[in-house]
Amino acid sequence: MKTEEIKVIRQVLKKNLDQAEVNRKLFGEKKIVCVNIMGTPGAGKTTLIETMVKEARGTRFGVVEGDFEGTKDTRRLQPLGIPVIQINCRTCHLTADFVAEGLKELPLDRLDVVLIENIGNLICPAAYDLGEAIRLVLLSIPEGDDKPEKYPQIFSVADMVVLTKSDLLPAFDYSLDAVKSEIRKVNPKAPVVLFSSKQPETIRPVLDFIHVQK
Amino acid sequence: MHELAITEEIVSIVSDEAKKAGAKRVSRVKVHVGVRTGFHPEIIQHYYEILKAGNELLEGSTLEASEIPTTLTCKDCKNVTTQNDFVLICPACGSTNTVAEGGKDVTIQSLEIEDGHENRGN
């Protein structure tokens, strides 16, 4: 019996990265800004999408709605009259493959922005590039100001962090300075903004951030 | 359960490469796991033990996963440090004007195989 060591050097996530590049190229060709929206279940991802669509008149949105199970969020977005594709991936994160499947069903020639609502989770989605131009990470005030220290990776990959449900600030013992300082440790560049769906105009910095990329 | 999907991918790539090399069995797999990937080497090893069961090619193999740190270079004070977390602030001067290199990938480095093609490597 002969034993030998062979050098391999293969990136384990290469398959996903390659598909992400295919998606990114497609968005480029169609002049679409793709936004990957991440955060826990209940952080307010769907509410953020609703507010974006209502407040950004003239921008044509499409949504890839990732959920572990069911079509609740797709039904919820229906009144907005925009194309929404539901993906039930039964995994803890979306991959670039799932997004590519979803994109086949969207009328890309008639869209300016594709919003991907990732699976509610602060861990797994951080490791998977979907081909997006912007990663928004949502953290709602009731979740606490200590989460960036506990889940540093997702905050490290964010292009913008949105602190949602900001109208609840007075109800919690919450330090904005502490949360911002923890985010800054792992991500010195990403802006941190406050959003409350009770004041829909607070979505403006998020919309401006997306439009700057166009 | 976070590491399950990536370990499945490792098993698939290793099987692929071993078959390409004409191996009858794989005895060792070396993997590098970057600290900023969020994946933990010992959990990848744990899943590998479960996934290799019943797989003739891989059953006798062990997976060695080592953690690869990030090298953080401060552009202000020129300090260079090795980081084992996600922090990008210079530990010497507190500047955020830093460049981080390494620690962002999971890569398979090498395989030890038995009875590969005779004409491989010398």
Contacts between the chains, C-beta under 8 A, distances in Angstrom:
chain1	res1	chain2	res2	distance
A	1	B	114	5.6
A	1	B	115	6.1
A	2	B	114	6.9
A	2	B	115	6.0
A	2	B	116	7.2
A	3	B	27	6.4
A	3	B	112	6.2
A	3	B	113	7.2
A	3	B	114	5.3
A	4	B	112	7.2
A	4	B	113	6.2
A	4	B	116	5.8
A	4	B	120	6.8
A	4	B	121	6.3
A	5	B	28	7.7
A	5	B	110	5.4
A	5	B	111	7.1
A	5	B	112	4.8
A	5	B	113	7.8
A	6	B	17	7.4
A	6	B	21	5.7
A	6	B	110	6.3
A	6	B	111	5.4
A	6	B	112	7.9
A	6	B	113	6.2
A	6	B	116	7.0
A	6	B	120	6.8
A	6	B	121	6.6
A	7	B	109	7.2
A	7	B	110	5.1
A	8	B	13	7.8
A	8	B	17	5.3
A	8	B	108	5.0
A	8	B	109	6.6
A	8	B	110	5.6
A	8	B	111	5.8
A	9	B	107	6.2
A	9	B	108	7.2
A	9	B	109	6.3
A	9	B	110	7.9
A	10	B	13	5.4
A	10	B	17	7.2
A	10	B	107	6.5
A	10	B	108	4.8
A	11	B	105	5.6
A	11	B	106	7.2
A	11	B	107	5.3
A	12	B	6	5.8
A	12	B	9	5.2
A	12	B	10	5.6
A	12	B	13	6.6
A	12	B	31	7.6
A	12	B	105	7.9
A	12	B	106	4.2
A	12	B	107	6.5
A	12	B	108	6.4
A	13	B	6	7.1
A	13	B	9	7.2
A	13	B	105	7.5
A	13	B	106	6.3
A	15	B	9	7.0
A	91	B	5	6.8
A	92	B	1	6.8
A	92	B	2	7.0
A	123	B	2	5.5
A	123	B	38	6.8
A	124	B	2	5.5
A	124	B	5	8.0
A	126	B	38	5.9
A	127	B	6	7.8
A	127	B	37	6.2
A	127	B	38	5.5
A	127	B	39	7.1
A	152	B	85	6.9
A	152	B	86	4.0
A	152	B	87	7.7
A	153	B	36	7.1
A	153	B	38	4.1
A	153	B	86	6.0
A	156	B	36	6.9
A	156	B	86	4.7
A	156	B	88	7.6
A	184	B	89	7.7
A	184	B	96	6.8
A	185	B	86	7.9
A	185	B	87	5.0
A	185	B	88	7.1
A	185	B	89	5.4
A	186	B	86	4.3
A	186	B	87	5.9
A	186	B	88	6.1
A	187	B	88	7.1
A	188	B	88	6.0
A	188	B	89	7.2
A	188	B	96	3.4
A	188	B	98	7.9
